[in-house]
Amino acid sequence: MRIIFDAMGGDKAPAAVVEGAVRARKELGVDVTLVGRKEEILSCLAEADRDLVQLVDAREVITMEDDPSRATHSKKDASMTVALNLLRDGAGDAVVSAGSTGALLSGATLIVRRVQGIRRAAMAPVLPAGEHGVMLIDCGANVECTAEFLLQFAYMGSFYARKVMGCENPRVGLLNIGAEDSKGGELQKEALALLRQAGSEGRINFIGNVEGTDVFSGAVDVVVTDGFTGNVLLKATEGIIKEMMRRLKGVFYKSAKNKLAAAVLKKDLAVMKKAMDVNEVGGTALIGIRKPVIKAHGSSDAGSIFAAARQAKTFVEADVIAQIEANVAYMRLKAE
C-alpha cells in the first residue's frame, strides 16, 4: 500500500509532514510518496531515512489566500494538485493533506472524481465520544443540502462507521432541534422520511431524530446533517474541549494542594486529554470520492500526520468505497 502526502500542506509543513510520513513508513509498513519542493523535503529528511520514501517534485504551493474552487486548476504544479493526480492515475492508494480544506475538496472532486451516482462528497470527522467515536457527516463541504444528499450521507457514514470505526451495527441519527417527527424544517422532514424508509428496509440502522445533547451521550454513532449545521457543531465542540482543558489546567495549578492532586492523577489526566483530542483520530475523511482522501488539520504536527496516515491505511483496507459503489442504487431517489 502506498500513501501519498502533500508535503507542503499545513502550517507546519514540510517538517511535520515529513516526520509523520517517515514514522508511518516505519510503524505502519506503508510505502510513502512525499510531494513538494524536493530541496525543502530533503532538508527535513535524515540521511538514513531518504531511501525509505519516494519524492515527487512539485514547485507550487496552494495557500489559504488561493480561491479554493480554482486552486488546483490554476496551480497545476502545486503539491496538492500533483498528489491528487498521482492518486487518480494509480500511483498510490490514498492521499493525506493538511492543506486548504476547500481546495482539497474541490481538487478531489474535479481530479479524482466522485463515485458515480453520489451527488456530493462529504467531510466526515470522527468526534471523540463513546467507545468508537461519533461520525459527523457533513461538517462543511455542503452548506446547502437536499434530502437526497442527507440520505447518501447516512449510507456512506454507516458504511464507514462499520468498516473503519468498528461499529458492528452503527446507529444513524438525523440532527434536529427535537426528537419528534414534527420538528425541523422542510429539509429535515423530507430527509427523515427517506431515512425511515431506508431503515425499514434494513439498509441502515436509523434511530430517528437526535438532538445536540445526544451526540456525546453514547446514543448514536453517525450524525447526519447539512454542512452548515455540522460545521457549527464541529467548531463548537473543538472550542468547548479546548476551553474545558484550559480551565482544568487552571484548577490543578491553582494551589500547592491542587498541584499535588494533579501529580497523583497525571497519568489518568493524560489519557483523558488524549481521548478528547480530535487530532488523535487522524483527520477528516472525504467520503464519496473514488479513492481515499484524508484532510488532516491545518495545524497538524508530526503525530497528527501519522494518525492521518493510519486512518488512510484503515480506509484503504476496509474497502468502504466498494461498498458505496455496490449500494448506490439504493441511495438515489426512486423518482429518478
KELUMMI-306763 format. One line per field, with one value per residue (C-alpha): residue in three letters; z, x, y. Coordinates in steps of 0.001 Angstrom, whole numbers, plus 524288, in hexadecimal, padded with zeros to 5 digits. Each point is the difference from the previous one (the first is absolute). Layout:
resn (Ala, ...)
pz (Z, ...)
px (X, ...)
py (Y, ...)
***
This chain:
resn (Met, Arg, Ile, Ile, Phe, Asp, Ala, Met, Gly, Gly, Asp, Lys, Ala, Pro, Ala, Ala, Val, Val, Glu, Gly, Ala, Val, Arg, Ala, Arg, Lys, Glu, Leu, Gly, Val, Asp, Val, Thr, Leu, Val, Gly, Arg, Lys, Glu, Glu, Ile, Leu, Ser, Cys, Leu, Ala, Glu, Ala, Asp, Arg, Asp, Leu, Val, Gln, Leu, Val, Asp, Ala, Arg, Glu, Val, Ile, Thr, Met, Glu, Asp, Asp, Pro, Ser, Arg, Ala, Thr, His, Ser, Lys, Lys, Asp, Ala, Ser, Met, Thr, Val, Ala, Leu, Asn, Leu, Leu, Arg, Asp, Gly, Ala, Gly, Asp, Ala, Val, Val, Ser, Ala, Gly, Ser, Thr, Gly, Ala, Leu, Leu, Ser, Gly, Ala, Thr, Leu, Ile, Val, Arg, Arg, Val, Gln, Gly, Ile, Arg, Arg, Ala, Ala, Met, Ala, Pro, Val, Leu, Pro, Ala, Gly, Glu, His, Gly, Val, Met, Leu, Ile, Asp, Cys, Gly, Ala, Asn, Val, Glu, Cys, Thr, Ala, Glu, Phe, Leu, Leu, Gln, Phe, Ala, Tyr, Met, Gly, Ser, Phe, Tyr, Ala, Arg, Lys, Val, Met, Gly, Cys, Glu, Asn, Pro, Arg, Val, Gly, Leu, Leu, Asn, Ile, Gly, Ala, Glu, Asp, Ser, Lys, Gly, Gly, Glu, Leu, Gln, Lys, Glu, Ala, Leu, Ala, Leu, Leu, Arg, Gln, Ala, Gly, Ser, Glu, Gly, Arg, Ile, Asn, Phe, Ile, Gly, Asn, Val, Glu, Gly, Thr, Asp, Val, Phe, Ser, Gly, Ala, Val, Asp, Val, Val, Val, Thr, Asp, Gly, Phe, Thr, Gly, Asn, Val, Leu, Leu, Lys, Ala, Thr, Glu, Gly, Ile, Ile, Lys, Glu, Met, Met, Arg, Arg, Leu, Lys, Gly, Val, Phe, Tyr, Lys, Ser, Ala, Lys, Asn, Lys, Leu, Ala, Ala, Ala, Val, Leu, Lys, Lys, Asp, Leu, Ala, Val, Met, Lys, Lys, Ala, Met, Asp, Val, Asn, Glu, Val, Gly, Gly, Thr, Ala, Leu, Ile, Gly, Ile, Arg, Lys, Pro, Val, Ile, Lys, Ala, His, Gly, Ser, Ser, Asp, Ala, Gly, Ser, Ile, Phe, Ala, Ala, Ala, Arg, Gln, Ala, Lys, Thr, Phe, Val, Glu, Ala, Asp, Val, Ile, Ala, Gln, Ile, Glu, Ala, Asn, Val, Ala, Tyr, Met, Arg, Leu, Lys, Ala, Glu)
pz (80000, 7FC8D, 80685, 7F90B, 808B3, 7FC31, 80653, 7FE9A, 805D0, 80DDD, 80983, 803D7, 7F28E, 7FB3D, 80CA7, 80702, 7F3D1, 7FD46, 80E04, 800B1, 7F2CB, 80393, 80CA2, 7F825, 7F748, 80BAD, 808CE, 7F696, 7F560, 7F531, 7F458, 8000F, 7F561, 80405, 7F647, 80090, 7FE3F, 8004F, 80625, 80B44, 80238, 7FFAF, 80A00, 80973, 7FD24, 807CF, 7F732, 804CA, 7FC70, 7F202, 7FA4B, 80732, 7F82F, 7F1F0, 7FC68, 7F56E, 7FD33, 7FF95, 7FFB6, 803B9, 80CE1, 801D7, 80ACC, 807D0, 7F77C, 7F3A4, 7FB24, 804A2, 7F448, 7F64B, 80772, 7FA83, 7F25E, 8001C, 806EC, 7F812, 80654, 80E0D, 80979, 802A2, 7F188, 7FC9D, 80B81, 7FBA1, 7F1FC, 804B6, 80799, 7F43D, 7F753, 8091A, 80545, 80DE6, 807FB, 80826, 801AB, 80CC9, 80005, 80A8D, 7F5D1, 7FCBB, 802E0, 7F518, 7F5FF, 803DF, 7FF12, 7F2FE, 7FABB, 80455, 7F990, 7F334, 7FEDB, 806FF, 7FDEB, 807CD, 80038, 7F4B5, 8050A, 80C31, 7FF90, 80935, 80729, 80E96, 80A89, 80B3C, 80C39, 80B62, 80CB2, 80CA0, 80675, 8045F, 7FD88, 7F158, 7FE38, 7F94A, 7F18D, 7FBFD, 7F1AE, 7FA08, 8070E, 7F5E9, 7F22D, 7FC92, 80645, 7F88F, 7FF3F, 7FAAD, 806B7, 7F619, 80433, 80E27, 7FC20, 7F92C, 80B8E, 808DF, 7F79A, 7FE1C, 80E58, 803F5, 7F720, 80515, 80E3A, 7FE47, 7F824, 80575, 80D8E, 803E9, 802F1, 7FD7E, 7FD40, 80007, 804EA, 7F694, 804BA, 7F92B, 80738, 8034F, 80A26, 8062C, 7FFA8, 7FB61, 7F19B, 7FF31, 8035A, 7F660, 7F2E2, 7F2F6, 7FDCA, 80CC6, 7FDEA, 7F222, 803FE, 80B96, 7F6F0, 7F714, 80B59, 8067A, 7F34A, 7FF11, 80E24, 7FDF9, 7F48A, 8090A, 7F82F, 80B19, 80E96, 8007A, 80DA8, 7FC7E, 80379, 809C5, 8072C, 802A7, 80DAD, 7FA56, 7F853, 80BBC, 807DD, 7F992, 7F9AC, 7F1D3, 7F76C, 7F39C, 8006D, 7F2F1, 7FD2D, 7F5FE, 7FF1D, 80615, 80C55, 800A1, 7FF46, 80AF2, 80866, 7FCD8, 802ED, 80C5E, 80488, 7FD77, 8072F, 80BC1, 8011F, 7FF81, 80A1B, 808DE, 7FFA2, 80272, 80BC6, 8053E, 7FF28, 80740, 80AF5, 801E3, 8000B, 8095C, 80C8A, 80543, 8047C, 7F280, 7F9B0, 808B5, 7FBC9, 7F1D8, 80200, 8057B, 7F482, 7F59A, 7F879, 80055, 7FBA6, 7F4AE, 7FBAD, 800BD, 7F876, 7F54D, 7FF2F, 7FE5B, 7F5CD, 7F2A0, 7F987, 805E3, 7F6C5, 7F494, 7F6BD, 7F8D7, 7F59D, 7F337, 7FD97, 7F29B, 7F88A, 7F7AE, 807E1, 80E4D, 80313, 80DF1, 8041C, 80BAA, 808A0, 7FAFE, 80C9A, 7FFEB, 80639, 7FC91, 80924, 7F973, 7F27D, 80475, 80550, 7F2EF, 7F8FF, 80909, 7FCF6, 7F167, 8010B, 8070A, 7F604, 7F4CD, 806B0, 803AB, 7F1A7, 803AC, 7F252, 7FA06, 80964, 7FC65, 7F18E, 80236, 806C9, 7F7D7, 7FA33, 80D90, 8029C, 7F4F3, 80006, 7FA05, 7F766, 7F7CD)
px (80000, 80510, 7FB8F, 80276, 802AA, 7FE3D, 80CEA, 7FDC5, 7F24D, 7FDA8, 80551, 80BA5, 8037D, 8089E, 806E5, 7F40D, 7FB1F, 80D36, 801B1, 7F246, 80163, 80D0B, 7FA06, 7F4B4, 809CF, 80703, 7F48A, 7F4E9, 80805, 7FA11, 80776, 800F8, 8003A, 8030F, 7FBBF, 805B4, 80C59, 80AA8, 80A66, 7F70A, 7FBB1, 80E12, 803F3, 7F63B, 803EF, 80A86, 80A52, 7FC5F, 7F1A8, 801A9, 7FF41, 7F332, 7F7DE, 7FD5A, 800EF, 7F821, 803C9, 7F530, 803D6, 7F36D, 7F8A4, 7F173, 7FE0E, 7F442, 7FF7E, 7FD62, 7F211, 7FC70, 7F761, 80AD6, 80C79, 80328, 7FC1B, 80841, 80BA6, 802B8, 80D53, 7FB65, 80323, 7F18E, 7FC8B, 80B14, 7FCA1, 7F1CE, 8041C, 80903, 7F4A9, 7F6FA, 80A30, 80229, 80D5A, 7FAFA, 7F47D, 7FCA6, 80372, 8027B, 80043, 7FFB3, 7FE4F, 7F442, 7F374, 7F84A, 80ABC, 8019C, 7F168, 7FEE2, 80C47, 7FBE6, 7F2C0, 8057D, 80C23, 7FD42, 7F149, 7F445, 7FAC3, 7F667, 7F265, 80472, 7FAC6, 809DB, 80C1C, 7FF11, 809CA, 7FE88, 80832, 7FF3E, 7FD4A, 80634, 7F437, 7FC27, 80791, 801E9, 7FDEE, 7F492, 80056, 7FAA4, 7FC0C, 8002E, 8086B, 80176, 8015E, 7F1C2, 7F9EE, 7F349, 7FABC, 7F477, 7F97E, 80691, 80D61, 7FCE2, 7FB42, 80CEE, 807A6, 7F8EB, 80371, 80E2B, 801BC, 7FA25, 8093D, 80BC2, 7FC0F, 7FE6C, 80C4C, 8098B, 7FB0F, 7FC5E, 7F18C, 7F930, 7F2AC, 801DF, 7F49D, 7FCF5, 7F908, 7FB4A, 8043B, 7F422, 7FA9B, 7F7C5, 7FDA8, 7F1EB, 7FCDE, 7F95F, 80C75, 80905, 7FE61, 7FC2C, 80D97, 7FFCF, 7F21E, 802B4, 80CBC, 7F968, 7F641, 80AD9, 8084F, 7F48C, 7FD79, 80E50, 7FF47, 7F377, 80673, 80B12, 80A64, 80439, 7FD65, 7F88E, 7FBC8, 7F8E2, 80285, 80AC4, 802DD, 80D25, 8000B, 7FF6A, 80CA8, 808C7, 7F699, 8033F, 7F28D, 80481, 80B8C, 7FD85, 7FA14, 7FA8A, 7FE3E, 80240, 80DAA, 7FC70, 7FA2C, 80A79, 80AF4, 7FA10, 7FEF3, 80DF7, 80620, 7F7E9, 8046F, 80E4F, 7FE96, 7F94B, 80A6A, 80B03, 7F974, 7FD01, 80E2F, 804B4, 7F737, 8039B, 80E50, 7FD01, 7F968, 80B91, 809E0, 7F814, 806C3, 80A8F, 7F592, 7F9F2, 80D51, 80226, 7F2E1, 803D4, 80C97, 7F859, 7F675, 80A22, 7FEC9, 7F129, 7FF8D, 8091F, 7F711, 7F420, 806DD, 803E9, 7F237, 7FA51, 809FA, 7F97E, 80D59, 80216, 7F59A, 80870, 7F887, 7F34A, 7FC88, 7FA9F, 7F583, 7F9F3, 80CC4, 8046E, 80C76, 80347, 8038E, 802C0, 80012, 808FA, 7FE6C, 80720, 807D1, 803B7, 80CC8, 80774, 7F798, 7F384, 80579, 8037A, 7F22A, 7FA7F, 80899, 7FB1E, 7F20C, 802EC, 805A7, 7F3D7, 7F755, 806D7, 7FFE0, 7F19F, 7FC23, 7F505, 7FF88, 7FC94, 7F48B, 7FB5B, 800CC, 7F86D, 7F4D3, 7FEAA, 7F330, 7F9BB, 80572, 7F8CF, 7F236, 7F66C, 7FA7B, 80C4E)
py (80000, 80D85, 80C9B, 80CE3, 80BD1, 80E35, 803DD, 80EA5, 80060, 804EC, 80A01, 7F781, 7FAD8, 7FA47, 7FBFC, 7FA76, 7F900, 7F9EF, 7FB69, 7FA66, 7F94B, 7F9BE, 7FB1C, 7FA2D, 7F918, 7FA23, 7FCA9, 7FD37, 7F993, 80850, 8053C, 80EC3, 80A5C, 80DF8, 80A64, 80DA7, 807D3, 7F5C8, 80875, 803D2, 7F1FA, 7FB25, 80A3C, 7F9C3, 7F1FE, 7F91F, 7F9F4, 7F26F, 80204, 804A0, 7F254, 7FD8F, 809A2, 803B2, 80E5B, 806BD, 80E0A, 80A40, 80E45, 80707, 800A6, 8024C, 80A00, 80471, 80C2E, 7F81F, 7FE82, 7F237, 7FD45, 8033A, 7FD12, 7F292, 80489, 80C53, 7F9D6, 7F3CE, 7FE05, 801BC, 7F506, 7FD8A, 7FFBB, 7F6BF, 7F71F, 7FEE6, 7FD46, 7F52A, 7FA11, 800BD, 7F9AB, 7F47E, 80408, 7FE96, 7FB37, 80C04, 80E5E, 8071E, 80EDE, 80A6F, 80AA9, 8086F, 7F895, 8065E, 7FDED, 7F1B5, 7FD6D, 80708, 7F988, 7F26A, 801F6, 80524, 7F778, 7F324, 80198, 7FB8D, 7F239, 7FF30, 802E2, 80752, 80DDF, 80643, 7FB9A, 80261, 8035C, 7F68D, 8023B, 7F689, 8070B, 7FAFD, 7F9BA, 7F269, 7F38E, 801C3, 80E97, 806AB, 80338, 80D3E, 80081, 80A57, 80A0B, 80AC1, 7FAF6, 80265, 80BEC, 7FE47, 7F225, 7F88A, 7F485, 7F707, 80519, 7FCC0, 7F27C, 7FD6B, 80569, 7F679, 7F452, 8040D, 80341, 7F2FE, 7F86C, 8078A, 7FE5C, 7F15E, 7FD91, 80A15, 803AC, 7F228, 8025A, 7F314, 805F9, 80EC6, 807F8, 80B07, 80C2E, 80C57, 80C46, 80830, 80966, 7F555, 7F16D, 80108, 7FDC1, 80D44, 80782, 806CD, 80691, 7FA4A, 7FA60, 7F876, 7FB1E, 7FB71, 7F997, 7F96E, 7F944, 7FAFE, 7FB5D, 7F920, 7F8B3, 7FBF2, 7FB9F, 7F840, 7F908, 7FC03, 8073A, 808ED, 7FFF4, 80CD2, 80425, 80CA1, 80E1A, 8030E, 80C99, 80645, 7FA5C, 7F241, 8015E, 7FD4E, 7F7AD, 7F30F, 7FF4F, 8014B, 7FC29, 807F2, 80D9E, 8049E, 80E60, 80AB5, 805C2, 80D16, 7FA21, 7F598, 809EC, 80809, 7F3BC, 7FBEA, 80D38, 80193, 7F28B, 8032A, 80CF0, 7F9D8, 7F56C, 80A0C, 808A9, 7F47D, 7FB7D, 80DE8, 80184, 7F2A6, 803A6, 80C99, 7F875, 7F6E5, 80B20, 8085C, 7FBC2, 7F710, 7F672, 7FFA8, 7FE1D, 7F446, 7FA8B, 80253, 7F877, 7F479, 8005E, 80313, 7F340, 7FFED, 80E2E, 7FCF8, 7F4E4, 808E8, 80ACC, 7F67A, 7FA7C, 80DAE, 80444, 80096, 7FEF5, 7F27C, 7FAB2, 80435, 808AC, 801D3, 7F606, 8052D, 7F5DB, 7FE47, 801CA, 7F468, 7FE24, 802EE, 80E17, 80462, 80E4A, 801E6, 80BF6, 80BF7, 80106, 7F18F, 7FC2A, 7F39B, 7F7D8, 804BF, 7FD2F, 7F24E, 7FE2C, 804A2, 7F619, 7F54A, 8041E, 7FFE1, 7F24A, 7FB1F, 806DD, 7F8F7, 7F2BC, 80116, 801D4, 80940, 805B1, 7F2D5, 7FEDE, 80DA0, 7FC93, 7F371, 80725, 80C62, 7FB34, 8007D, 80D8E, 806D7, 80512, 7F662, 80AC3, 7FF69)
***
